[in-house]
Amino acid sequence: MDKTLEKALGRWLKSQKSACGVYLNLTVLFGVLTGFALVAQAYLLASMLHGLIIENLPRAAFTNEFIALVAVIVLRALLAYGRERISFRAGMLLRSHIRQSVLDKLVELGPVFIKGRPAGSWASIVLEQVEDLHDFYAKYLPQMMLAGFIPLTILAVVFPINWAAGIILLGTAPLIPLFMILVGMGAADANRKNFGALSRLSGHFMDRLRGMSTLRLFNVGEREQSAIETASEEFRSRTMAVLRMAFLSSAVLEFFAAVSIAVLAVYFGFSFLDHLDFGHYGAGMTLFIGLFVLILAPEFYQPLRDMGTHYHAKAQAIGAAEALMALLNHQEDKPVEASRVPFSSEAPLSIKLQEVEVLSPDGQVLLGPLTAELTSGEQLAIVGPSGAGKTSLLNMLLGFLDYRGSVLVNGQELSSLERGSYRTHLAWLGQEPQLFHGSIRDNVAMGKPLSDEHIFSLLDRAHIGEFVRTQPLGLAHPIGEQSSGVSVGQAQRLCLARALGQSAKLFVLDEPTASLDSHSEAAVMQALKDARQGATSVLVTHRLDALEDVDKIWVLDGGRLVQQGDYRTLMDQPGLFRDLCHRREEA
C-alpha cells in the first residue's frame, strides 16, 4: 500500500475516535491504574520474600503485607475486567457511529450510486469491514498510550535502585516495536487485498444467488459454481496470508521479549555470584532488588508485546478503512444539507429545465443539454428507445444525480433545496416494487400513525383493498423478503397505496406496469390515473398507446430531447415518436 495513503487512512481512523466518547479515556485510565497496581504488587512480593529468605523473619511479621498483596491482586483483576468491558463499549459506540454514517451516506447518494456495485459488496462494507474496526479502538489505540506510560513508570522505579537493570530495560525495549514495525509493514496491504477479495466474493455470490432461477434456465450452473470456487479460493489464500502475518508478528515479539528478560536474569545471576559488581550505587546487590526488578521485567515488556499483538488490529483497520473513507468522503465538496433551503408547496409542482446536462456519479454526461418546461398540474410522459436517458432524467428530478444548468422547481433551483423537505412532496413508483419484511400495514403506513380506515382507503384507491380484506389476517398479512407473500401486481399496487399516502405534489413513475399481466396493468393504470388528479406527474413508459390522455410528451433519443408535444401533435408529424408507435403496432 502507498505510504501516503496508509498515513491518510491512519489519520482518518484516529479522527473517528471521538465517537467512542469518554470510554476510550476510561480504558486508558484503567490501564494506568493497573500499572501502578503491578508496581505495588511487585514491591510487596519482593519485600515479603526478601524478609522471609534473607532476613529470616517470621511469617506473622508480614500479615499486613500479605493482606495488601491479596487486595492488590483483586484490584488488578477488577481493573482488567473493567477495562475489557469499557473498551468493548468504546468499540461498540464507534461501530454504531460508523455504520450509521455509512447508511446515511448511502441514503444521501441514492440508488443510482448503490446499484454501481453488487449488493454483496455493500453488505461486506456495512458488516465485516465496520466490525474489523472494533479492535483498533477497543485495544490498539489505548495500548499505544499505555505502551509508553507503563514502561516509563517501571523505569522510574528501577533506575533509583539499580541503574544497570534500568539501562538493560531501556536498551532492549526498542527491539520489540522495531521488529513489530518490520513484520507489520505488509500487514495493512495484506488486509486490504483480503477485504477486496471478500467484497468480490460477497458480490459475486449474492448476484448468483438472486439469479439462481435464470442460471438454471440457461443451464450455466456448473460454470458459475466454478467461478464461485475460484473467488472462494482467492479469499482463502488471502485470509491465510493475513493469518501468517499475525502469527509471525506474535512469535517475533515473544522471542525478543524472552531474550530481553533472559539478559536481565543473567545480569542478576552473575551479580549474586559476585562475578559482576556494578549498577547498585555502591549499596550492594540484595535479593529484594533482584526480585523486584525481575518481577517487573515481564510487565515492562508486556505493554509493548500487547501493542505488537494488537498491531494486526491496526493493519486490519487500515485495510477496512480504505473503502469506508472513500465512501464517507465521496462528494464532500458538494453543498451540505444544512446549507440548503427548506422546500414547501401547497400546489402541484412546476419544473423548468434550462440547458440541463445530467451527470453520472463519476461526472460523465448521461444526457442533455435539455430545455423544456412542465407547468403545475400537467401530466408528462417521457418516451424513447432503451438507453435514451429516461431513467437518468427521473433520477435527477429525484435528487439522486447531479446536473449542470438550471432546474427550477416552483421557481427555486433544485440543487439548493433541502432534499428531505423536497422529497416529502414526491411520490415514486418504479418498475420493481419494493416491499419490506413486515405486514401490509407496516408497508403502507411506513411508520406513520395511520388508522386502519385510512390505510384501507389508500388500498381501495390502489385497487388492492378487496384482496386485503379477504386475507385471514387482514392488514397484518405478512410480507416476506423480496415481496414474498403477494404477486408482482399486488406488490405494485401496495407500493402505489403507500405512495398515495404521501399526499404528493409530484408523481414520478418509472415503467410502473412493467412485468405485469394485463389485468394487473389495467388496475394499476386506473389507480394511477385517479391518483394523479390534482398533482403533477412524470411518467416513463413504453406503452405508447396509453398516452392519449397525457398533457405533454417528451421524446428522448441518444440523451437529447428530439420532440415534445401532445399525442396528436406528435402523431401528425414525422419523427421518432410516430416511428415508435408504428413499430409497436407492427409488433
C-alpha positions in Angstrom: 0.0 0.0 0.0 1.2 3.5 -0.8 2.7 5.1 2.3 0.8 8.4 1.7 -2.5 6.5 1.5 -1.6 4.5 4.6 -0.9 7.6 6.6 -4.1 9.3 5.4 -6.1 6.2 6.4 -4.4 6.2 9.9 -5.3 9.9 10.3 -8.9 9.2 9.3 -9.1 6.3 11.8 -7.8 8.5 14.6 -10.2 11.3 13.7 -13.2 9.0 14.3 -12.2 8.2 17.9 -14.4 11.0 19.3 -17.4 8.6 18.6 -16.0 6.4 21.4 -16.9 9.1 23.9 -15.4 9.0 27.3 -15.0 5.3 27.2 -11.7 5.4 25.4 -10.2 7.7 28.0 -11.6 5.5 30.8 -9.9 2.5 29.1 -6.5 4.3 29.3 -7.2 5.4 32.9 -7.9 1.8 34.0 -4.7 0.7 32.2 -2.7 3.4 34.1 -4.1 2.3 37.4 -3.2 -1.3 36.5 0.4 -0.2 36.0 0.5 1.4 39.5 -1.0 -1.7 41.0 1.5 -4.1 39.4 4.4 -1.9 40.8 2.8 -2.2 44.2 2.3 -5.9 43.8 6.0 -6.4 42.8 7.2 -4.3 45.8 5.0 -6.3 48.3 6.0 -9.7 46.9 9.8 -8.8 46.8 9.7 -7.4 50.3 8.0 -10.5 51.7 10.4 -12.9 50.0 13.4 -10.9 51.0 12.3 -10.8 54.6 11.5 -14.5 54.8 14.6 -15.8 52.9 17.4 -13.3 53.7 16.3 -11.7 57.0 14.7 -14.9 58.3 11.7 -13.1 59.7 8.6 -15.0 60.9 5.6 -15.2 58.6 3.4 -13.4 61.1 5.5 -10.2 60.5 4.1 -10.0 57.0 0.4 -10.3 57.7 -0.3 -6.7 56.7 1.8 -7.1 53.5 0.0 -10.3 52.6 -3.4 -8.7 53.0 -2.3 -5.8 50.9 -0.9 -8.2 48.3 -4.2 -10.0 48.1 -6.1 -6.7 47.8 -3.8 -5.5 45.0 -4.2 -8.8 43.1 -8.0 -8.4 43.4 -7.8 -4.8 42.4 -5.8 -5.7 39.3 -8.4 -8.3 38.4 -11.2 -5.8 38.8 -9.3 -3.2 36.8 -8.6 -5.7 34.0 -12.3 -6.7 33.9 -13.5 -3.1 33.9 -11.0 -2.2 31.2 -12.2 -5.0 28.9 -15.9 -4.0 29.4 -15.2 -0.3 28.9 -13.0 -0.9 25.8 -15.7 -3.1 24.3 -18.2 -0.3 24.9 -15.9 2.2 23.2 -15.6 -0.1 20.1 -19.3 -0.7 20.1 -20.1 3.0 20.0 -17.6 3.5 17.3 -19.0 0.7 15.2 -22.6 2.0 15.6 -21.4 5.5 14.6 -19.5 4.4 11.5 -22.3 2.0 10.4 -24.9 4.8 10.8 -22.7 7.2 8.9 -22.3 4.6 6.1 -26.1 4.1 5.9 -26.8 7.8 6.0 -24.2 8.3 3.2 -25.8 5.6 1.0 -29.2 7.2 1.5 -27.7 10.6 0.5 -26.0 9.2 -2.6 -29.1 7.3 -3.6 -30.0 4.2 -5.6 -28.0 5.1 -8.7 -24.7 5.1 -6.8 -25.7 1.9 -4.8 -26.5 0.0 -8.0 -23.0 0.7 -9.2 -21.7 -2.2 -7.0 -23.2 -5.6 -6.2 -25.4 -5.8 -3.1 -23.0 -8.3 -1.5 -20.1 -5.8 -1.6 -22.2 -3.3 0.3 -23.1 -5.9 2.8 -19.3 -6.6 3.2 -18.7 -2.9 3.9 -21.6 -2.4 6.3 -21.0 -5.6 8.2 -17.5 -7.1 8.0 -15.4 -4.0 7.4 -17.1 -2.0 10.1 -16.7 -4.9 12.5 -13.0 -5.0 11.8 -12.6 -1.5 13.2 -13.5 -2.7 16.7 -10.1 -3.9 17.9 -8.4 -0.8 16.6 -10.4 1.4 19.0 -11.0 -1.1 21.8 -7.4 -2.4 22.0 -4.8 -0.8 19.8 -5.4 2.9 20.5 -5.5 2.5 24.3 -2.5 0.2 24.2 -0.5 2.8 22.2 -0.8 5.2 25.1 -0.2 2.5 27.8 2.9 1.2 25.8 4.6 4.4 26.7 3.3 5.1 30.2 3.7 1.8 31.9 7.4 1.1 30.8 8.3 4.7 31.8 6.7 4.1 35.2 8.7 0.9 35.7 11.9 2.7 34.6 11.2 5.5 37.1 11.2 3.0 40.0 14.0 0.7 38.7 16.7 3.4 37.9 16.9 4.7 41.5 17.7 1.2 42.9 19.8 -0.3 40.0 21.0 1.8 37.1 22.4 -1.2 35.2 19.0 -3.0 35.2 17.4 0.2 34.0 19.8 0.5 31.1 19.2 -3.1 30.1 15.4 -2.5 30.1 15.8 0.8 28.3 18.2 -0.7 25.7 16.2 -3.8 24.9 12.8 -2.1 24.8 13.2 -0.7 21.2 13.8 -4.2 19.8 10.1 -5.1 20.2 8.5 -2.1 18.4 11.3 -2.2 15.8 10.6 -5.8 14.8 6.9 -5.2 15.2 7.1 -2.5 12.5 9.3 -4.6 10.2 6.9 -7.6 10.4 3.8 -5.4 10.2 4.9 -3.4 7.1 3.0 -5.7 4.8 0.1 -6.5 7.1 -2.1 -3.5 6.0 -1.6 -4.3 2.4 -2.5 -8.0 3.0 -5.6 -6.9 4.9 -6.6 -4.5 2.1 -6.3 -7.2 -0.5 -8.2 -9.6 1.8 -11.1 -7.2 2.0 -11.1 -6.7 -1.7 -11.3 -10.5 -2.2 -14.2 -10.7 0.4 -16.1 -7.9 -1.4 -15.8 -9.6 -4.7 -16.8 -12.9 -3.3 -19.8 -11.4 -1.5 -21.0 -9.5 -4.5 -20.4 -12.5 -6.8 -22.3 -14.9 -4.5 -25.2 -12.5 -3.9 -25.7 -11.8 -7.6 -25.6 -15.5 -8.5 -28.0 -16.4 -5.6 -30.5 -13.8 -6.9 -30.3 -15.1 -10.4 -30.4 -18.8 -9.5 -33.6 -19.5 -11.5 -32.1 -17.8 -14.6 -28.8 -19.7 -14.3 -30.7 -23.0 -14.1 -32.9 -22.0 -17.1 -29.8 -21.4 -19.3 -28.0 -24.4 -17.8 -24.9 -22.5 -16.7 -25.0 -23.5 -13.1 -21.8 -25.5 -13.2 -19.9 -22.6 -14.8 -21.0 -20.2 -12.2 -20.2 -22.8 -9.5 -16.6 -22.9 -10.8 -16.4 -19.1 -10.7 -17.6 -19.0 -7.1 -15.0 -21.7 -6.2 -12.3 -19.5 -7.8 -13.4 -16.5 -5.8 -13.6 -18.5 -2.6 -10.1 -19.9 -3.2 -8.7 -16.4 -3.7 -10.3 -15.3 -0.4 -9.0 -18.3 1.4 -5.4 -17.7 0.2 -5.5 -14.0 1.2 -7.0 -14.9 4.6 -4.2 -17.3 5.2 -1.7 -14.6 4.2 -3.2 -12.3 6.9 -3.0 -15.0 9.5 0.6 -15.8 8.7 1.4 -12.1 9.3 -0.4 -12.2 12.6 1.2 -15.4 13.9 4.7 -14.3 12.7 4.4 -10.9 14.5 3.3 -12.6 17.7 6.2 -15.2 17.6 8.8 -12.5 16.9 7.6 -10.3 19.8 7.6 -13.2 22.2 11.1 -14.2 21.2 12.6 -10.8 21.7 10.8 -10.2 25.0 12.1 -13.6 26.3 15.6 -12.7 25.2 15.5 -9.3 26.9 14.3 -10.9 30.2 17.0 -13.5 29.9 19.7 -10.8 29.6 18.4 -9.2 32.8 18.2 -12.5 34.6 21.8 -13.3 33.6 23.0 -9.9 35.0 21.3 -10.5 38.4 22.6 -14.1 38.4 26.2 -13.2 37.9 25.8 -10.3 40.4 24.6 -12.7 43.1 27.6 -14.9 42.3 29.9 -11.9 42.7 31.1 -12.1 39.1 29.5 -8.6 38.4 29.7 -5.7 40.7 28.1 -2.6 39.2 24.8 -0.9 38.9 23.8 -0.8 42.6 25.2 2.6 43.5 27.6 1.0 46.0 24.8 -0.2 48.3 25.3 -3.9 47.2 23.0 -6.3 45.4 20.1 -7.5 47.5 17.5 -10.2 46.9 14.8 -7.5 47.2 16.3 -5.6 44.2 16.7 -8.7 42.1 13.2 -10.0 42.8 11.6 -6.6 42.4 13.2 -5.9 39.0 12.7 -9.4 37.7 9.1 -9.4 38.7 8.6 -6.1 36.9 10.6 -7.1 33.8 7.8 -9.1 32.2 5.4 -6.3 33.0 7.8 -3.8 31.4 7.7 -5.7 28.1 4.1 -6.7 28.3 2.5 -3.4 27.1 4.9 -3.4 24.1 4.1 -7.1 23.4 0.4 -6.3 23.7 0.8 -3.4 21.3 2.6 -5.8 18.9 -0.2 -8.4 19.4 -2.8 -5.7 18.6 -0.7 -4.2 15.7 -2.5 -6.5 13.3 -5.7 -4.8 14.5 -4.3 -1.6 13.1 -3.4 -3.3 9.9 -6.8 -4.8 9.7 -8.5 -1.5 10.4 -6.4 0.3 7.8 -7.3 -2.4 5.3 -11.0 -1.9 6.1 -10.8 1.9 6.3 -9.9 2.4 2.6 -13.4 1.6 1.3 -15.1 3.3 4.2 -13.2 6.5 3.9 -13.7 6.6 0.2 -17.4 6.2 0.6 -17.9 8.6 3.5 -15.7 11.3 1.8 -17.5 10.8 -1.5 -18.7 14.2 -2.9 -17.6 16.1 0.2 -17.2 19.2 -1.9 -20.9 19.3 -2.5 -23.1 21.7 -0.5 -24.0 20.2 2.8 -27.7 19.6 3.6 -27.7 22.3 6.4 -26.9 25.0 3.8 -29.9 24.0 1.6 -33.2 25.9 1.6 -36.3 24.1 3.0 -38.9 23.5 0.4 -42.7 23.6 0.8 -45.6 23.8 -1.7 -49.4 23.7 -1.5 -49.8 23.5 -5.2 -48.7 20.8 -7.7 -45.0 21.3 -8.7 -43.8 23.0 -11.8 -40.5 22.2 -13.4 -38.4 24.2 -15.8 -35.2 22.9 -17.4 -32.7 25.3 -19.0 -29.7 23.8 -20.8 -29.6 20.9 -18.3 -27.0 18.2 -18.5 -27.5 15.2 -16.2 -24.2 13.7 -14.8 -23.3 10.2 -13.6 -21.8 9.7 -10.2 -18.3 9.9 -11.7 -19.1 13.1 -13.6 -19.8 11.9 -17.1 -22.7 13.5 -19.1 -25.6 11.0 -19.3 -28.0 13.2 -21.3 -28.5 16.8 -22.3 -28.5 19.6 -22.8 -32.3 19.7 -22.3 -34.5 22.8 -22.3 -38.2 22.2 -21.6 -40.9 23.1 -19.1 -43.6 21.3 -17.2 -46.3 23.5 -15.7 -48.1 22.9 -12.5 -50.7 20.1 -12.7 -49.6 18.8 -16.1 -49.3 15.1 -16.9 -46.0 14.4 -18.7 -44.9 11.2 -20.4 -41.2 10.6 -21.3 -40.7 8.1 -24.1 -37.8 6.9 -26.2 -35.7 3.8 -27.1 -33.8 1.9 -24.4 -30.7 3.9 -23.3 -32.1 7.2 -24.3 -31.7 8.6 -20.8 -35.3 8.4 -19.4 -34.4 6.9 -16.1 -31.4 9.2 -15.7 -33.7 12.2 -16.1 -36.1 10.8 -13.4 -33.1 10.2 -11.0 -32.0 13.8 -11.5 -35.5 15.0 -10.6 -35.5 12.8 -7.5 -32.2 14.4 -6.5 -30.1 11.2 -7.0 -28.0 12.5 -9.9 -26.2 15.8 -10.2 -26.6 18.2 -13.1 -25.3 21.2 -14.9 -27.5 24.0 -16.0 -30.7 25.2 -14.3 -33.6 23.1 -12.9 -36.2 25.3 -11.3 -38.9 23.6 -9.1 -41.6 26.2 -8.4 -39.0 28.8 -9.3 -36.4 27.5 -6.9 -33.1 25.9 -8.0 -33.3 22.1 -7.3 -29.7 21.9 -6.2 -30.3 24.5 -3.4 -33.3 22.7 -1.9 -33.2 20.6 1.2 -33.6 17.1 -0.1 -35.7 15.8 2.8 -38.3 18.5 2.6 -38.3 18.4 -1.2 -38.9 14.6 -1.3 -41.8 14.8 1.0 -43.7 16.3 -1.9 -42.8 13.4 -4.2 -44.3 10.0 -4.8 -42.2 7.5 -6.7 -43.3 4.2 -8.2 -40.8 2.2 -10.2 -40.9 -1.0 -12.3 -39.6 -3.1 -9.4 -41.9 -2.8 -6.4 -40.0 -2.6 -3.1 -41.8 -4.1 -0.1 -40.1 -4.8 3.2 -40.3 -7.7 5.7 -43.3 -7.0 7.8 -47.1 -6.7 7.5 -49.2 -4.9 4.8 -49.9 -2.3 7.5 -46.2 -1.7 8.0 -45.5 -1.4 4.3 -48.3 1.1 3.6 -48.0 3.2 6.7 -44.2 3.3 6.7 -44.0 4.3 10.4 -46.8 6.9 10.2 -49.6 6.7 12.8 -52.4 5.9 10.2 -55.7 4.4 11.3 -56.9 1.2 9.7 -59.7 3.1 8.0 -57.2 5.5 6.4 -55.0 2.6 5.3 -58.0 0.8 3.7 -59.0 3.9 1.9 -55.5 4.1 0.4 -55.7 0.4 -0.5 -59.1 0.9 -2.2 -57.8 3.8 -4.2 -55.0 1.5 -5.4 -57.5 -1.2 -6.2 -56.0 -3.7 -3.7 -58.3 -3.2 -0.8 -60.6 -6.2 -1.6 -57.6 -8.5 -1.7 -56.5 -7.4 1.8 -60.0 -7.8 3.2 -60.1 -11.4 2.0 -57.0 -12.3 3.9 -57.5 -14.0 7.3 -55.1 -11.6 9.0 -56.2 -8.5 7.0 -53.7 -5.7 7.4 -51.5 -8.0 9.5 -51.0 -10.2 6.4 -47.2 -10.9 6.4 -44.9 -9.7 3.6 -41.6 -11.6 3.4 -38.3 -10.8 1.8 -38.3 -9.9 -1.9 -42.1 -9.2 -1.6 -42.9 -12.9 -1.0 -46.5 -13.5 0.0 -48.0 -11.4 -2.7 -47.8 -11.4 -6.5 -45.9 -8.8 -8.5 -49.1 -7.0 -9.5 -50.3 -6.9 -5.9 -46.9 -5.7 -4.7 -47.0 -2.9 -7.2 -50.5 -1.8 -6.0 -49.4 -1.9 -2.4 -46.5 0.3 -3.3 -49.0 2.6 -5.1 -51.1 2.7 -1.9 -48.0 3.7 0.1 -47.3 6.5 -2.5 -50.9 7.7 -2.3 -50.5 8.2 1.5 -47.8 10.9 0.9 -50.2 13.5 -0.5 -47.6 14.1 -3.2 -47.5 17.2 -5.4 -45.4 15.3 -8.0 -45.7 11.7 -9.0 -42.6 10.2 -10.5 -43.4 6.9 -12.3 -40.8 4.7 -14.0 -42.4 1.9 -16.0 -44.9 1.2 -13.2 -46.7 -1.6 -15.2 -43.6 -3.4 -16.4 -43.7 -7.2 -15.9 -47.4 -7.1 -15.0 -50.2 -9.1 -16.6 -53.0 -7.4 -18.5 -55.4 -7.5 -15.5 -52.8 -6.1 -13.0 -51.7 -3.5 -15.5 -55.2 -2.2 -16.1 -55.8 -2.0 -12.3 -52.5 -0.1 -11.7 -53.0 2.3 -14.6 -56.6 3.1 -13.5 -55.3 3.7 -9.9 -52.5 5.9 -11.2 -55.0 7.9 -13.4 -57.2 8.6 -10.3 -54.2 9.4 -8.1 -52.6 11.9 -10.4 -55.7 14.2 -10.4 -54.6 17.4 -8.8 -50.9 16.7 -9.0 -48.1 17.0 -11.5 -46.8 13.7 -12.8 -43.9 12.4 -14.8 -44.3 9.0 -16.4 -41.7 6.9 -18.2 -43.3 4.2 -20.3 -43.0 2.1 -23.4 -46.8 1.8 -23.6 -47.3 4.5 -26.2 -51.0 3.5 -26.9 -51.9 4.7 -23.4 -50.6 8.3 -23.8 -53.6 9.9 -25.5 -54.8 11.4 -22.2 -51.5 12.9 -21.1 -50.9 16.7 -21.5 -47.4 16.5 -22.8 -44.9 14.0 -24.2 -41.1 14.4 -24.3 -39.3 12.1 -26.7 -35.7 11.3 -25.9 -33.1 9.8 -28.2 -29.4 9.4 -27.5 -29.6 11.7 -24.5 -31.3 14.5 -26.4 -34.8 15.9 -26.4 -35.8 15.4 -30.0 -39.5 16.0 -29.8 -42.1 17.4 -27.5 -45.9 18.0 -27.7 -49.2 16.2 -27.1 -50.1 12.8 -28.6 -51.9 14.0 -31.6 -49.3 16.7 -32.5 -46.5 14.1 -32.4 -48.5 11.6 -34.4 -49.2 14.1 -37.1 -45.6 15.0 -37.7 -42.8 12.7 -38.9 -40.3 11.8 -36.3 -39.2 9.2 -33.7 -42.4 9.1 -31.8 -44.5 8.2 -34.8 -41.9 5.6 -35.8 -42.0 4.1 -32.3 -45.8 3.9 -32.4 -45.8 2.2 -35.8 -43.2 -0.4 -34.6 -45.5 -1.1 -31.6 -48.4 -1.7 -34.0 -46.4 -3.9 -36.3 -45.2 -6.0 -33.3 
